[in-house]
Amino acid sequence: MPHMRRTNTTFAKGQTGVMPRPLQILDILTVLFDCCSNATLASAARTCKLWMIPALRRLWRVLDTPVPLLRLLGSVDNADSLFYRLSTVMDLEALPRIQFYAKFVQSITVVIGDWSNHIHPELMDEFTLAVQFLHPHLFSHLISLDCYLYGSRAIRSAGIWLAVRSPKISLSFRGPPDATCLPLIRSLCHHSASLTSLSLYIGETSGFREALNECFVNALKPLVNIVSLTATGGILLTPTVWTCIAQLPNVKEVRSPSPRGFDFRYSAWHDFGPPALDTPFPSLHTIEMAIPSQLAVIVLGYYPLSGSSR
């Protein structure tokens, strides 16, 4: 990136610098800014009005943490090199600035918990209280949300992120999960018109598995535009879930990272038959997981897949 100067810089008496025409073309700026570091992008945004929005759009496009936004509200410290929390009174006058920058964010990763380098649930609660009534809502152009939640307090603090209608959501419940995750999963049904990709990772849930499976099915039913579904075996590999998947018109891919938590001898599979539909699995072409033989016969036998399965 060439050394940047303001467009109105005076080089000699009566002579004003003129920005070259190529550096005024948005498509060229977009390509150039894709190759810049964050420091260069921040400098470019302050160089001239023409560059400000394209540079900010690239600078804020992907966030691996919401900490830069949180810091607009006050001083956020990494307490004892552990979790992030607010060390000053929250500056509510900074909310318009948060709205301005958040509109550029297309992908964000949120890690909540009281572990090392995570955002403390108390800080996330304060952030939620500060922004929940903003209009328009934050992250109007968000495409992808990755949310990692460590413990019950983190789960209860994550609602603000799922209020955003993101087309792609990955939810990971880390540590021993409990029933506090059910309302969060239930809220996915509000994404029926927007959600196209869902990844759901939950650990061992023996204490409330039946309630979780019912919650998961009820959340899936309205997701008529979902294309890709990934989940852990304990909640994905049940007859009721697959009966639901058979009715989703746009599901093309179903994956599970491992069959952990699933019992292939589960008696409910013994009576599992083709769903009562004229055309079950209308779009499905890829299954990447270990599946019980009853399901394999129905899906692969009656409705051969063009993609891969195992």
C-alpha positions as MATLAB code, in Angstrom:
seq = 'MPHMRRTNTTFAKGQTGVMPRPLQILDILTVLFDCCSNATLASAARTCKLWMIPALRRLWRVLDTPVPLLRLLGSVDNADSLFYRLSTVMDLEALPRIQFYAKFVQSITVVIGDWSNHIHPELMDEFTLAVQFLHPHLFSHLISLDCYLYGSRAIRSAGIWLAVRSPKISLSFRGPPDATCLPLIRSLCHHSASLTSLSLYIGETSGFREALNECFVNALKPLVNIVSLTATGGILLTPTVWTCIAQLPNVKEVRSPSPRGFDFRYSAWHDFGPPALDTPFPSLHTIEMAIPSQLAVIVLGYYPLSGSSR';
ca = [
       0.000    0.000    0.000;
       1.579    3.361   -1.007;
       2.131    6.005    1.604;
      -1.211    7.735    2.140;
      -1.718   11.510    2.002;
      -4.844   13.538    2.368;
      -6.315   14.680   -0.929;
      -6.053   18.350   -0.009;
      -2.355   18.257    0.902;
      -0.497   21.294   -0.466;
       2.781   20.384   -2.127;
       3.803   23.874   -3.223;
       2.308   27.302   -3.277;
      -0.816   27.187   -5.416;
      -0.504   23.428   -6.051;
      -2.855   20.827   -4.464;
      -2.377   17.060   -4.545;
      -4.957   15.192   -6.631;
      -5.763   11.552   -5.865;
      -5.134    9.306   -8.887;
      -8.333    8.194  -10.591;
      -7.804    4.431   -9.918;
      -7.736    5.112   -6.156;
     -11.179    6.676   -6.442;
     -12.806    3.566   -7.931;
     -14.663    1.469   -5.350;
     -13.883   -1.917   -6.959;
     -10.147   -1.162   -6.959;
     -10.265    0.093   -3.371;
     -12.025   -3.102   -2.314;
      -9.266   -5.260   -3.830;
      -6.524   -3.106   -2.297;
      -8.087   -3.041    1.151;
      -8.482   -6.838    1.135;
      -4.657   -7.008    1.185;
      -4.172   -4.482    4.006;
      -3.474   -5.023    7.678;
      -5.896   -3.686   10.263;
      -3.487   -0.866   11.108;
      -3.332    0.198    7.456;
      -7.114    0.010    7.141;
      -7.552    2.201   10.212;
      -5.141    4.724    8.704;
      -6.896    4.601    5.339;
     -10.256    5.279    6.978;
      -8.841    8.538    8.363;
      -7.155    9.580    5.111;
     -10.184   10.943    3.258;
     -13.962   10.675    3.103;
     -13.796    8.676   -0.123;
     -11.779    5.917    1.537;
     -13.477    5.923    4.933;
     -16.464    3.628    4.320;
     -14.646    1.052    2.104;
     -11.793    0.846    4.643;
     -14.132    0.535    7.635;
     -16.220   -2.069    5.837;
     -13.127   -4.268    5.422;
     -11.714   -3.485    8.880;
     -14.895   -4.529   10.721;
     -16.083   -7.242    8.323;
     -14.763  -10.186   10.357;
     -14.392  -10.027   14.151;
     -12.906  -12.948   16.074;
     -14.207  -11.314   19.263;
     -16.729   -8.564   20.105;
     -14.178   -6.906   22.413;
     -13.494   -3.991   19.975;
     -17.197   -3.115   20.142;
     -17.336   -3.550   23.900;
     -14.391   -1.205   24.320;
     -16.414    1.586   22.736;
     -18.610    1.517   25.835;
     -15.760    1.825   28.321;
     -12.494    0.335   29.480;
     -12.522   -3.445   29.036;
      -9.718   -5.206   30.877;
      -8.416   -8.723   30.610;
      -8.538   -9.242   34.378;
      -5.428  -11.061   35.599;
      -4.938  -12.343   32.024;
      -8.196  -14.264   32.434;
     -11.638  -13.144   31.258;
     -12.715   -9.766   29.891;
     -14.844   -7.510   32.071;
     -15.729   -3.820   32.219;
     -13.509   -1.815   34.571;
     -15.280    1.555   34.220;
     -18.842    2.853   34.159;
     -20.448    2.094   30.808;
     -20.548    5.119   28.495;
     -24.048    5.045   26.980;
     -23.262    8.072   24.835;
     -21.085    5.733   22.764;
     -24.092    3.684   21.592;
     -24.417    5.540   18.256;
     -20.777    4.697   17.538;
     -21.466    1.021   18.239;
     -24.423    1.116   15.837;
     -22.247    2.727   13.186;
     -19.424    0.170   13.342;
     -21.651   -2.881   13.925;
     -23.368   -2.389   10.583;
     -20.111   -3.347    8.844;
     -19.756   -6.681   10.695;
     -20.546   -9.735    8.552;
     -18.952  -12.466   10.670;
     -18.341  -12.562   14.415;
     -17.113  -15.113   16.949;
     -18.348  -14.783   20.535;
     -16.813  -16.759   23.404;
     -18.574  -16.272   26.750;
     -17.423  -17.746   30.067;
     -15.316  -17.082   33.122;
     -12.322  -18.917   31.689;
      -9.105  -17.608   30.177;
      -9.558  -14.939   27.463;
     -13.334  -15.302   27.431;
     -15.895  -12.533   27.830;
     -17.323  -12.672   31.329;
     -21.123  -13.206   31.452;
     -21.512  -10.080   33.592;
     -19.948   -7.950   30.874;
     -22.210   -9.527   28.268;
     -25.248   -8.832   30.476;
     -24.265   -5.166   30.723;
     -23.794   -4.993   26.967;
     -27.237   -6.557   26.441;
     -28.915   -4.018   28.738;
     -27.206   -1.180   26.874;
     -28.103   -2.218   23.306;
     -31.320   -4.234   23.523;
     -33.598   -1.295   22.701;
     -31.493    0.218   19.945;
     -33.191    0.824   16.632;
     -32.208   -0.197   14.088;
     -30.836   -3.318   15.715;
     -27.137   -4.095   15.713;
     -25.446   -6.238   13.049;
     -27.900   -5.547   10.246;
     -25.534   -7.203    7.733;
     -24.370  -10.168    9.830;
     -23.979  -13.366    7.814;
     -22.200  -15.742   10.206;
     -22.322  -16.107   14.003;
     -20.111  -18.532   15.947;
     -21.049  -18.648   19.622;
     -19.132  -20.679   22.233;
     -20.805  -20.837   25.637;
     -19.046  -22.136   28.739;
     -21.500  -22.915   31.518;
     -25.026  -21.900   32.494;
     -24.227  -18.235   33.125;
     -22.752  -17.896   29.653;
     -25.808  -19.538   28.090;
     -28.133  -17.099   29.837;
     -26.024  -14.191   28.544;
     -26.103  -15.223   24.880;
     -29.653  -14.242   23.965;
     -28.656  -10.880   22.508;
     -26.649  -12.598   19.765;
     -29.437  -14.913   18.656;
     -31.749  -11.915   18.368;
     -29.809  -11.171   15.187;
     -31.273  -12.920   12.150;
     -28.033  -14.414   10.875;
     -28.210  -16.881    7.935;
     -25.441  -19.042    9.456;
     -25.258  -19.906   13.157;
     -22.899  -22.191   15.037;
     -23.771  -22.817   18.703;
     -21.376  -24.696   20.956;
     -22.290  -25.527   24.546;
     -18.998  -26.307   26.250;
     -18.549  -27.787   29.689;
     -21.360  -29.730   31.421;
     -24.571  -28.489   29.728;
     -27.878  -28.319   31.547;
     -31.475  -27.348   30.869;
     -30.561  -23.649   30.602;
     -29.637  -24.303   26.960;
     -33.227  -25.234   26.056;
     -34.618  -21.657   25.777;
     -31.666  -20.708   23.591;
     -32.308  -23.623   21.229;
     -36.027  -22.867   21.298;
     -35.343  -19.297   20.152;
     -33.932  -20.631   16.861;
     -37.493  -21.038   15.597;
     -37.617  -17.233   15.222;
     -35.018  -17.560   12.441;
     -37.367  -19.448   10.130;
     -37.052  -17.007    7.242;
     -33.307  -16.417    7.444;
     -31.391  -19.394    8.833;
     -29.691  -21.512    6.159;
     -26.929  -23.237    8.154;
     -27.071  -24.494   11.742;
     -24.328  -26.217   13.727;
     -25.205  -27.343   17.240;
     -22.606  -28.895   19.549;
     -23.740  -30.170   22.940;
     -21.895  -32.467   25.321;
     -23.357  -35.352   27.303;
     -26.996  -34.559   28.148;
     -28.221  -37.726   29.849;
     -30.060  -35.768   32.538;
     -32.394  -33.961   30.141;
     -31.931  -35.666   26.780;
     -35.616  -36.298   26.174;
     -36.498  -32.644   26.783;
     -33.582  -31.566   24.591;
     -34.643  -33.781   21.693;
     -38.191  -32.460   21.852;
     -36.902  -28.888   21.994;
     -34.583  -29.497   19.042;
     -37.373  -30.953   16.899;
     -39.707  -28.054   17.677;
     -36.953  -25.579   16.786;
     -36.218  -27.385   13.501;
     -39.761  -27.553   12.146;
     -40.089  -23.850   11.203;
     -36.616  -23.699    9.601;
     -37.933  -24.142    6.078;
     -34.927  -22.454    4.456;
     -32.207  -24.395    6.240;
     -29.746  -25.994    3.834;
     -27.001  -27.417    6.061;
     -27.471  -29.065    9.467;
     -24.684  -30.248   11.756;
     -25.165  -31.554   15.302;
     -23.725  -33.985   17.794;
     -25.012  -37.537   17.582;
     -26.820  -37.495   20.912;
     -29.448  -35.074   19.622;
     -29.284  -35.587   15.860;
     -29.614  -39.349   15.642;
     -33.160  -39.972   16.812;
     -36.186  -41.094   14.763;
     -38.202  -37.988   15.644;
     -35.421  -35.675   14.452;
     -35.075  -37.537   11.149;
     -38.838  -37.537   10.632;
     -38.592  -33.769   10.974;
     -35.586  -33.543    8.626;
     -37.536  -35.510    6.001;
     -40.089  -32.699    5.857;
     -37.668  -29.797    5.519;
     -37.792  -28.765    1.859;
     -34.307  -27.307    1.420;
     -31.998  -29.446    3.574;
     -29.119  -30.646    1.380;
     -26.484  -31.686    3.920;
     -26.681  -33.409    7.298;
     -23.492  -33.979    9.258;
     -22.388  -35.138   12.671;
     -18.769  -34.872   13.863;
     -19.079  -38.159   15.722;
     -21.746  -40.641   16.877;
     -20.812  -39.975   20.510;
     -23.835  -40.114   22.762;
     -25.855  -42.270   20.379;
     -26.874  -45.875   20.974;
     -27.359  -47.716   17.669;
     -29.310  -50.357   19.563;
     -31.882  -47.723   20.574;
     -35.210  -49.605   20.355;
     -37.118  -46.691   18.794;
     -35.255  -47.289   15.523;
     -36.736  -50.781   15.221;
     -40.113  -49.462   14.067;
     -38.742  -46.544   12.088;
     -40.251  -46.435    8.609;
     -40.449  -44.052    5.666;
     -42.051  -40.772    6.738;
     -45.679  -40.370    5.671;
     -44.865  -37.978    2.836;
     -45.082  -38.213   -0.935;
     -41.528  -36.945   -1.366;
     -39.457  -37.190    1.814;
     -35.988  -35.635    1.790;
     -36.725  -33.565   -1.350;
     -33.314  -31.853   -1.482;
     -31.004  -34.072    0.594;
     -27.868  -35.210   -1.212;
     -25.171  -35.553    1.470;
     -25.032  -37.381    4.799;
     -21.709  -37.449    6.611;
     -22.126  -39.457    9.786;
     -22.486  -42.957   11.104;
     -26.158  -43.921   10.871;
     -28.210  -46.944   12.007;
     -29.123  -49.523    9.377;
     -32.855  -48.708    9.543;
     -32.187  -45.109    8.573;
     -29.668  -46.104    5.894;
     -32.214  -48.392    4.197;
     -34.855  -45.658    4.118;
     -32.691  -42.766    3.020;
     -30.248  -44.588    0.752;
     -32.579  -47.289   -0.502;
     -35.739  -45.375   -1.263;
     -34.110  -42.010   -1.922;
     -30.575  -42.521   -3.321;
     -28.196  -39.677   -2.608;
     -25.995  -38.148   -5.253;
     -23.424  -37.072   -2.681;
     -21.394  -38.972   -0.114;
     -22.634  -40.894    2.900;
     -21.295  -43.363    5.353;
];
